[in-house]
Amino acid sequence: MKILVIRADEGKLVSSDVVEGDFSEVAKDIVRRALEEWNPAESDLTAIRTKFELRYKLPIDPDLYDKIMDLNLELIREGNELIVNLPVLTISFDNAWLDDAYLDKRMYIVSLYLDDAAKQQLEEYAVEATKEPKRIDTGQPLSLGEEDLKRLEEGLEEIEEEKPKRRRRKKK
């Protein structure tokens, strides 16, 4: 299987390689590599599994579609675009908190390789993720619109209806 391994440092793409192998083994090797570069006195070491939304203009290449289906990836059609949820492992090993912001200075991204368009989207993500601090907005209260509240209430009602009733034993 083809695996994409991307390295970004402070807003610059350092490397982007397609390697052959098992995803789990490649991911463990990259975590070991990051561990060697990590300074525990200065930052955290994190390996986070997530999904990355790849966007393709329709129609897409039939071979790409077959590959997506073979990998059993989640697809969503949105207008004239196809969104593919690609599993991604983000390994951050040089990062810092700056007041209310978080900065990933250096990171690896490990993912399945689909095609060059996906590779480019992931490279852009890696560069952007290490370019500048991400602000954590803690000053804004959570605000929900009337429609959001209604959907939440309907969801809670469904959960309440699904709960099995407990039977209590009578003491003898």
N, C-alpha and C positions, 0 to 999 in steps of 0.2 A: 504494500500500500504506500502511496506517496504522501509524505508528511511535510508540511511547510513549517520552517523554523525561522522566525524573524527576530532580529536584535535591534533595538533602538536606544540611543543614548542622547539625552538632553535635546530632543527635537530633531535628531539626525538618524537616518537609516544607516546602521552599521553593516548589517548583513541580512540577506534574505535567501535562504537555501531550501531546495526541495530535496528531501532525502527519502530513501526507500527503507521501510521497516514497519514494525508494529507500533501503533500510536502510543500505547502505554510505556513501552520500552524507550522510545525516543523521548517522551515526556520526562521519564525518570532520569535519563542521561542529561537532559537540559537542566533539570532541577539540580542535579549534582554539579554541573558546570556553574550554575548561579550560586550554589552554596560555596564554591571555592572563591568566588569573587565577592561574596557578601561580607560586610563588616558589621558584626552584631552590636558593636558599641555605638554605631551611628544610624542604623536603620532596621526596619523589619524585613523579614523574608516571607513573602506570601506567594502561594500558588493557588489561583482561583479559577475554577471551572465555570464557564458561562457560555452563552450563545451570542454569536455576532450576526447581525442582520445584513446579509449580502443582498444587494439590489441589482436586478437584471432587467433590461428593457425587453419586452416581449416582441416578437417570438425569440426563444432561445434555441441554441444549437441542440438538435436531437440527441447527440452523444452526451452533452452536458446533462440533459434531462435524464437520460438513462443512468448516468453516474449518480445523480442526486437520488433517484429512486432506489438504486442498488444500495446506497448508503443509508437509506431510510430517513432522510432528512426532512424536517418539517417545512412545508411550502405554504405560502400565503399569496394570493393574487390581490394586488391593489392597483386598480386602474389598468394602465398598460405596463405595469411592472410586476415582476415575480420576486418575492422576498423569500430567501432561503435562510433558515436559522442554522448556522454552522457552529458546531461545538468548538470552543476555543479554550486553551489553557493560558492564562496570563501569569507570568512569573516575574514578580517585582523584587529586586534585591538591593536597590539603592534608592531610598525614598525618604521623605521628611515631612513633618507637620510644620506649617508656617502659619501661626495663629489659627485662623479659621479655614485654612486651605491645605490641601494635600498635594505633594509633588512627587510623582514617579520620575526619578532621574534616569534610571536605566532599567530595561525590562526585556524579557523574551516573550514571544508569543508562539505557541505551538498549536497547529491546526491541521485538519485534513486538507490536502491540496485538491482543489476542484479544477481550476483553470487560472490563466494569467489575470483575468479580470478580478477574480476573488483575491488573488495574491496582491494585486495593486490596492484593492480596498483595505486589506488587512495591513499593508505597509503604511498607508495613509493614516490609519487608526493608530498604529504604533508611534509614528512620528508625532501626531497630535497629542497622544496620551503623555508623552515625555517632554513636550514643548513648554508647558506652563502649568502652574498650580491649578488644581480644581477647587473651586470654592464650595464650602459646605454651608448652605443657607440655613442657619439655625434661628435667625431672627423673625422669620415669617411663620405665623400660625398656619396650621393646615386649614384650608378653606375648601368646602365642598358645595357645589351648586345644588339646587333643589332636585334636579334629575339624578345626580350622584347619590344624594341621600335616599331617594326613592329606590334606586337599584340596590343600595346597601340593605335597606329594610326588607326588600323582597328576598334578597339572598339569605338574610337571617331567618326569615319565615320559612324558607325552604329547608334550612339546616334544622330548625326546630321540628319541622314535620318529619324529617328523616331520622331523628333520634329514636332509638328503640326504647320502649317503656320498660323499666325495671320491675321485676316482680319481687315482692318481699315475702320472705318465708314467715309463716306464723310460728311463733314459739310454742312448743308443746309443754 
